[in-house]
Amino acid sequence: MSPRNIYHARTYGRTVSFSRRPTSLTLLRYIASLVDHLKSLEADHPADAASSATRESTASSRRPRFVHVRDSFRYLGANAPLANSTFNSLASQSPLRSNQASSRLGIPLTWSWDAGSHQYLVNMYFATIHQVYPILDPESALFSDPQRRQIELSPFEAFVLNIVYSISCHCLPGNNPQLALLSDTYHREALTYADKVTAELNLEALQAVNLLALRSLFDSQTGSLGQQIAFAHRLELELSAREVDETSHALIALRATTYCVGNQMATALDRPSGLVEPDDAQSLALPSDLMRLCGFYKTQSRFRDGIATDETQLTDAAGPERLTLSPLVQAAKNETVFLLRPNSGTAMQLLTSYYEEHMIFNVFTPHWAYKAGALLLSDPAQESPQEGYVLALTVLDRCALKWPNSRALQDVLRALARQKVKARSTSG
């Protein structure tokens, strides 16, 4: 099996290989039945009869399933777009991005590497991603001194520098794909050091896996986000068991990072994250943006579990109304509000925020844009859904610059729009 389909996790001197392709649909169905059984046991717990009834009702209407996508089966909840039969029938007619590994690309000849290039990508990373996910030390000479790249670096330093460059290439305004190929080059270079960096059970290994997970938010084809999150969670548990004062603060931030990224995926795919939410004391110790982000993903997780959510929780997580939020936090806020209160107002608010030039898209943005656009088209109270429909198509068009599969979501929205026009003409 090729390295593309394997993710290697090192624990206590042994290497465990995780295949990205399930070996048996029967086995997958068995796993799904176990998940359902565990949920039913929780629902039957006598100490929480009232809330369990709500959870049971929610679970029955959102039954998870396995969906065949690109020659493999994905475990999805019923509310994930891929689980929708209409989407599947139309998407199957659309040309999807190939699963074949792209040819190795060197740094483009038009890209002249100099100190300014280093500083541009480093500044981009710390002005966007680091503001929310403080994984690295911005004061490190690795980032402040461009000449460091010219000397011999440790495996961890070489990995970090390349993965930071790679992530930064995806943070250009307007989801600009200009540096996407350059990102792939740096990502491949970073992976050459990944085995050495993750060989030991230490903080650097956890930082590295979290950085790989963040990069997978921009390219799900060359990374297995679910396996990276599971690996990071396992590393964090092992490190916490032997936690010392020197690493405790960094561990709290990395634990929250793993939780937030894992729940982004869990909500989009409508399935459990398998992660324990940080407690309130830990959340209060986080930087403000990460603390707010954690609050939003806690709310999403509880909603998926069928736990009633108080509106004040959203307000508390967002902070003062006039506070300017980071684009990543603003997106999470609007996604959470739309998830809890799916209506025309929250759908338009979400799409409008995506349309802003400074917004940073990831592989799950098409999911949200499609859901918002579909709701606007299906809402009978919406007299003029055209504005939201066009906005959703525009956002999906931007997404398609990097993720061509977004075209399939556009096709579904157009089909829904045609159905709505036809229904109106028939009733008229």
C-alpha positions as CSV (number, residue, x, y, z in Angstrom):
1,M,0.0,0.0,0.0
2,S,1.4,3.4,-0.9
3,P,2.4,6.0,1.7
4,R,-0.5,8.1,0.5
5,N,-2.9,5.7,2.0
6,I,-1.1,5.0,5.2
7,Y,-0.6,7.2,8.3
8,H,2.1,6.1,10.7
9,A,1.8,6.6,14.4
10,R,4.7,5.9,16.6
11,T,4.0,4.8,20.2
12,Y,6.6,3.4,22.6
13,G,9.0,2.3,19.8
14,R,6.4,0.5,17.6
15,T,4.9,1.8,14.4
16,V,1.2,1.4,13.9
17,S,-0.1,1.8,10.3
18,F,-3.6,3.1,9.8
19,S,-5.1,2.4,6.4
20,R,-7.3,5.2,5.0
21,R,-9.5,2.7,3.0
22,P,-11.9,0.4,5.0
23,T,-11.4,-3.2,4.3
24,S,-15.0,-4.4,4.7
25,L,-18.4,-2.8,4.6
26,T,-19.6,-5.5,7.0
27,L,-17.0,-4.4,9.6
28,L,-18.0,-0.8,9.1
29,R,-21.6,-1.6,9.7
30,Y,-20.7,-3.5,12.8
31,I,-18.8,-0.5,14.1
32,A,-21.7,1.8,13.4
33,S,-24.0,-0.6,15.2
34,L,-21.7,-0.4,18.3
35,V,-21.9,3.4,18.2
36,D,-25.7,3.3,18.0
37,H,-25.7,0.7,20.9
38,L,-23.6,3.0,23.1
39,K,-25.9,5.9,22.3
40,S,-28.9,3.9,23.3
41,L,-27.3,2.9,26.6
42,E,-26.6,6.6,27.4
43,A,-30.2,7.4,26.5
44,D,-31.6,4.7,28.8
45,H,-29.6,6.1,31.8
46,P,-32.3,6.7,34.5
47,A,-30.5,9.7,36.0
48,D,-31.1,11.8,33.0
49,A,-34.5,10.7,31.7
50,A,-35.7,14.0,30.4
51,S,-32.7,14.9,28.4
52,S,-32.3,11.3,27.2
53,A,-35.7,11.4,25.5
54,T,-34.5,14.5,23.5
55,R,-31.2,12.7,22.6
56,E,-33.1,9.6,21.5
57,S,-35.4,11.7,19.3
58,T,-32.5,13.5,17.8
59,A,-30.5,10.3,17.2
60,S,-33.4,8.6,15.5
61,S,-33.8,11.4,13.0
62,R,-30.1,11.7,12.4
63,R,-29.2,8.0,12.0
64,P,-25.5,7.6,10.9
65,R,-24.7,5.7,7.9
66,F,-21.9,4.6,5.6
67,V,-21.8,6.4,2.2
68,H,-19.8,5.2,-0.8
69,V,-17.5,8.1,-1.9
70,R,-14.5,7.8,-4.2
71,D,-14.2,4.0,-3.9
72,S,-14.4,3.9,-0.2
73,F,-17.0,4.2,2.6
74,R,-17.3,7.2,4.8
75,Y,-19.1,7.2,8.2
76,L,-21.5,10.1,8.1
77,G,-24.5,11.5,10.0
78,A,-27.7,11.9,8.1
79,N,-27.3,15.7,8.0
80,A,-24.0,15.7,6.2
81,P,-24.3,16.7,2.5
82,L,-22.7,13.5,1.3
83,A,-25.4,11.5,3.0
84,N,-28.1,13.3,0.9
85,S,-29.3,11.1,-1.9
86,T,-30.0,14.1,-4.1
87,F,-26.5,15.4,-3.7
88,N,-25.0,11.9,-4.4
89,S,-27.0,11.4,-7.6
90,L,-25.9,14.8,-9.0
91,A,-22.4,14.7,-7.6
92,S,-21.8,11.4,-9.3
93,Q,-22.3,13.1,-12.6
94,S,-19.7,15.8,-11.9
95,P,-16.0,15.4,-12.6
96,L,-14.4,15.1,-9.2
97,R,-10.7,15.7,-8.3
98,S,-8.6,12.6,-9.0
99,N,-7.4,10.5,-6.1
100,Q,-4.1,9.9,-7.9
101,A,-1.1,11.6,-6.4
102,S,-0.1,14.7,-8.3
103,S,3.3,14.8,-9.9
104,R,6.1,16.1,-7.7
105,L,6.4,19.9,-8.3
106,G,9.4,21.9,-7.4
107,I,9.2,25.5,-6.3
108,P,7.9,27.4,-9.3
109,L,10.6,29.2,-11.3
110,T,8.7,32.4,-11.0
111,W,9.0,32.2,-7.2
112,S,12.2,34.0,-6.2
113,W,13.1,32.9,-2.7
114,D,14.6,35.6,-0.5
115,A,14.3,37.0,3.0
116,G,11.2,38.9,1.9
117,S,9.5,35.7,0.8
118,H,10.3,34.0,4.2
119,Q,9.0,37.0,6.1
120,Y,5.9,37.3,4.0
121,L,4.8,33.7,4.7
122,V,5.8,33.7,8.3
123,N,4.0,37.0,8.9
124,M,0.9,35.6,7.1
125,Y,0.9,32.6,9.4
126,F,1.2,34.6,12.7
127,A,-1.3,37.2,11.6
128,T,-4.0,34.5,10.8
129,I,-3.6,31.0,12.1
130,H,-1.4,31.8,15.2
131,Q,-3.9,34.4,16.4
132,V,-6.3,31.6,17.1
133,Y,-4.1,28.5,17.4
134,P,-0.9,29.5,19.4
135,I,1.0,26.3,18.7
136,L,4.5,27.9,18.1
137,D,6.6,30.6,19.7
138,P,6.6,33.7,17.5
139,E,9.8,34.9,19.2
140,S,11.8,32.0,18.0
141,A,14.9,32.8,15.9
142,L,13.6,30.3,13.4
143,F,11.0,32.9,12.3
144,S,12.7,36.2,13.0
145,D,16.0,35.4,11.3
146,P,15.6,34.5,7.5
147,Q,19.2,33.3,7.4
148,R,18.3,30.4,9.7
149,R,17.0,28.6,6.6
150,Q,20.5,28.7,5.1
151,I,22.1,26.8,8.0
152,E,21.6,23.2,9.1
153,L,18.3,22.9,11.0
154,S,17.2,20.2,13.4
155,P,14.4,17.9,12.0
156,F,11.8,19.7,14.1
157,E,12.9,23.1,12.9
158,A,13.0,22.0,9.3
159,F,9.5,20.5,9.7
160,V,8.1,23.5,11.4
161,L,9.4,26.0,8.8
162,N,8.1,24.0,5.9
163,I,4.7,23.3,7.4
164,V,4.3,27.0,8.3
165,Y,5.1,28.0,4.8
166,S,2.7,25.4,3.5
167,I,-0.2,26.6,5.7
168,S,0.5,30.2,5.0
169,C,0.1,29.6,1.2
170,H,-3.6,28.8,1.9
171,C,-4.3,32.0,3.9
172,L,-4.3,34.5,1.1
173,P,-7.4,36.8,0.9
174,G,-10.3,35.6,-1.2
175,N,-9.2,32.0,-1.0
176,N,-6.6,32.9,-3.7
177,P,-5.1,29.7,-5.1
178,Q,-2.0,31.3,-6.5
179,L,0.3,29.6,-4.0
180,A,-1.5,26.3,-3.7
181,L,1.1,24.3,-5.7
182,L,3.8,25.9,-3.6
183,S,2.0,24.8,-0.5
184,D,2.0,21.2,-1.8
185,T,5.8,21.4,-2.3
186,Y,6.4,22.6,1.3
187,H,4.0,20.1,2.7
188,R,5.9,17.2,0.9
189,E,9.2,18.6,2.3
190,A,7.8,18.8,5.8
191,L,6.6,15.2,5.6
192,T,10.2,14.0,5.0
193,Y,10.9,15.0,8.6
194,A,7.6,13.9,10.2
195,D,8.8,10.4,11.2
196,K,11.8,11.8,13.1
197,V,9.8,14.5,14.7
198,T,7.1,12.2,16.0
199,A,9.4,9.4,17.0
200,E,9.5,10.5,20.6
201,L,6.7,11.2,23.0
202,N,7.2,14.9,23.7
203,L,5.7,18.3,23.2
204,E,7.3,18.7,19.8
205,A,5.6,15.6,18.5
206,L,2.2,17.0,19.6
207,Q,2.9,20.3,18.0
208,A,3.9,18.6,14.7
209,V,0.7,16.5,14.6
210,N,-1.5,19.5,15.3
211,L,0.2,21.5,12.5
212,L,-0.4,18.6,10.1
213,A,-4.0,18.6,11.1
214,L,-4.3,22.3,10.5
215,R,-2.8,21.9,7.1
216,S,-5.3,19.1,6.3
217,L,-8.0,21.7,6.8
218,F,-6.9,23.1,3.5
219,D,-6.2,19.8,1.6
220,S,-8.0,16.7,2.7
221,Q,-6.6,14.8,-0.3
222,T,-3.0,14.6,1.0
223,G,-3.7,14.2,4.7
224,S,-6.0,12.1,6.8
225,L,-7.5,14.7,9.2
226,G,-9.4,12.1,11.3
227,Q,-6.3,10.0,11.9
228,Q,-4.2,13.0,12.7
229,I,-6.7,14.2,15.3
230,A,-6.9,10.8,16.8
231,F,-3.1,10.6,17.0
232,A,-2.9,14.1,18.5
233,H,-5.5,13.1,21.1
234,R,-3.6,10.0,22.0
235,L,-0.3,11.9,22.3
236,E,-2.0,14.6,24.5
237,L,-3.4,12.0,26.9
238,E,0.1,10.3,27.2
239,L,1.8,13.7,27.8
240,S,-0.8,14.8,30.3
241,A,-0.2,11.6,32.3
242,R,3.3,12.7,32.9
243,E,2.7,16.5,32.8
244,V,5.3,18.8,34.3
245,D,4.9,22.5,35.1
246,E,7.1,23.5,32.1
247,T,4.7,22.1,29.6
248,S,1.3,22.4,31.3
249,H,0.4,25.7,29.7
250,A,1.4,24.6,26.2
251,L,-0.5,21.3,26.7
252,I,-3.7,23.2,27.5
253,A,-3.4,25.2,24.3
254,L,-2.6,22.1,22.2
255,R,-5.4,20.1,23.8
256,A,-7.9,22.9,22.9
257,T,-6.5,23.1,19.3
258,T,-7.0,19.3,18.8
259,Y,-10.6,19.7,20.2
260,C,-11.5,22.6,17.9
261,V,-10.1,21.1,14.7
262,G,-11.6,17.7,15.5
263,N,-15.0,19.3,16.1
264,Q,-14.9,21.2,12.8
265,M,-14.7,17.9,11.1
266,A,-17.3,16.2,13.4
267,T,-20.0,18.9,12.7
268,A,-19.4,18.9,9.0
269,L,-19.7,15.1,8.8
270,D,-22.4,15.0,11.5
271,R,-20.7,12.3,13.6
272,P,-19.2,12.1,17.1
273,S,-15.7,13.6,17.6
274,G,-14.6,11.2,20.2
275,L,-12.9,14.1,22.1
276,V,-13.4,15.2,25.6
277,E,-14.2,19.0,25.9
278,P,-11.7,21.1,27.9
279,D,-13.1,21.9,31.3
280,D,-14.0,25.5,32.2
281,A,-10.8,26.1,34.3
282,Q,-8.7,25.0,31.3
283,S,-10.7,27.2,28.9
284,L,-10.2,30.3,31.1
285,A,-6.5,29.8,30.9
286,L,-6.5,29.9,27.1
287,P,-5.8,33.0,24.9
288,S,-9.0,34.9,24.2
289,D,-9.5,33.8,20.6
290,L,-8.9,30.2,21.3
291,M,-11.1,30.4,24.4
292,R,-14.0,31.8,22.3
293,L,-13.4,29.2,19.5
294,C,-13.5,26.4,22.2
295,G,-16.8,27.8,23.4
296,F,-18.4,27.6,20.0
297,Y,-17.2,24.1,19.3
298,K,-18.4,22.9,22.8
299,T,-21.8,24.3,21.8
300,Q,-21.7,22.5,18.5
301,S,-20.7,19.2,20.2
302,R,-23.5,19.4,22.7
303,F,-26.0,20.2,20.0
304,R,-24.9,17.1,18.0
305,D,-25.4,15.0,21.2
306,G,-28.9,16.3,21.6
307,I,-28.2,18.4,24.7
308,A,-30.3,21.5,25.0
309,T,-28.3,24.7,24.4
310,D,-28.9,28.0,26.2
311,E,-28.7,31.0,23.9
312,T,-26.6,32.8,26.6
313,Q,-23.8,30.3,25.9
314,L,-23.4,31.7,22.4
315,T,-23.4,35.3,23.7
316,D,-20.9,34.4,26.4
317,A,-18.6,32.6,24.0
318,A,-18.7,35.5,21.5
319,G,-17.8,38.2,24.1
320,P,-18.9,41.8,23.8
321,E,-21.0,42.6,20.8
322,R,-18.7,45.3,19.4
323,L,-15.6,43.1,19.7
324,T,-13.9,42.5,16.4
325,L,-13.3,38.8,16.1
326,S,-10.6,37.0,14.1
327,P,-12.0,35.7,10.7
328,L,-11.6,32.1,12.0
329,V,-13.5,32.9,15.1
330,Q,-16.1,34.9,13.3
331,A,-16.7,32.0,10.9
332,A,-17.1,29.5,13.8
333,K,-19.5,31.9,15.5
334,N,-21.8,32.2,12.5
335,E,-21.6,28.5,11.7
336,T,-22.6,27.7,15.3
337,V,-25.5,30.1,15.2
338,F,-26.7,28.7,11.9
339,L,-26.4,25.1,13.2
340,L,-28.6,26.0,16.3
341,R,-31.0,28.3,14.5
342,P,-31.2,27.3,10.8
343,N,-33.3,30.1,9.3
344,S,-33.0,32.7,6.5
345,G,-31.5,35.3,8.8
346,T,-28.7,33.1,10.1
347,A,-28.0,31.6,6.6
348,M,-27.6,35.1,5.1
349,Q,-25.4,36.1,8.0
350,L,-23.1,33.1,7.4
351,L,-22.9,33.6,3.7
352,T,-22.2,37.3,4.1
353,S,-19.3,36.6,6.4
354,Y,-17.8,34.1,3.9
355,Y,-18.0,36.7,1.2
356,E,-15.7,39.1,3.1
357,E,-12.3,39.3,1.5
358,H,-10.3,38.5,4.6
359,M,-12.2,35.3,5.4
360,I,-10.1,32.1,5.4
361,F,-11.8,29.1,3.8
362,N,-11.1,25.5,4.6
363,V,-12.3,22.2,3.2
364,F,-15.5,22.4,5.2
365,T,-16.5,25.9,4.0
366,P,-18.3,24.4,1.0
367,H,-20.4,22.3,3.3
368,W,-21.7,25.3,5.2
369,A,-22.2,27.4,2.1
370,Y,-24.2,24.7,0.5
371,K,-26.4,24.1,3.6
372,A,-27.1,27.8,3.9
373,G,-27.9,28.2,0.2
374,A,-30.2,25.1,0.3
375,L,-32.1,26.4,3.3
376,L,-32.7,29.8,1.6
377,L,-34.0,28.1,-1.5
378,S,-36.3,25.8,0.5
379,D,-37.7,28.3,3.0
380,P,-41.3,29.1,1.9
381,A,-41.3,32.3,3.9
382,Q,-38.4,33.6,1.9
383,E,-40.0,35.7,-0.9
384,S,-36.8,36.6,-2.6
385,P,-34.2,33.9,-2.1
386,Q,-32.2,35.0,-5.2
387,E,-29.7,37.2,-3.2
388,G,-28.7,34.4,-0.9
389,Y,-28.7,31.8,-3.7
390,V,-26.3,34.0,-5.8
391,L,-24.1,34.6,-2.7
392,A,-23.9,30.8,-2.0
393,L,-22.9,30.1,-5.6
394,T,-20.3,32.8,-5.4
395,V,-18.8,31.4,-2.2
396,L,-18.8,27.9,-3.7
397,D,-17.1,29.3,-6.8
398,R,-14.3,30.7,-4.6
399,C,-14.1,27.3,-2.9
400,A,-13.8,25.5,-6.2
401,L,-10.6,27.4,-6.9
402,K,-8.9,25.0,-4.6
403,W,-11.5,22.2,-4.1
404,P,-13.0,21.3,-7.5
405,N,-15.5,19.0,-5.8
406,S,-17.4,22.2,-4.7
407,R,-18.8,22.3,-8.2
408,A,-21.0,19.3,-7.4
409,L,-22.5,21.3,-4.6
410,Q,-23.1,24.2,-7.0
411,D,-24.9,21.7,-9.3
412,V,-27.2,20.7,-6.5
413,L,-28.1,24.3,-5.6
414,R,-28.8,25.0,-9.2
415,A,-31.1,22.0,-9.4
416,L,-32.9,23.1,-6.3
417,A,-33.3,26.6,-7.8
418,R,-34.8,25.1,-11.0
419,Q,-37.2,23.0,-9.0
420,K,-38.3,26.1,-7.0
421,V,-38.9,28.1,-10.2
422,K,-40.8,25.2,-11.8
423,A,-43.0,24.8,-8.6
424,R,-43.8,28.5,-8.6
425,S,-44.8,28.5,-12.3
426,T,-46.9,25.4,-11.8
427,S,-48.8,26.9,-8.8
428,G,-49.1,30.2,-10.6
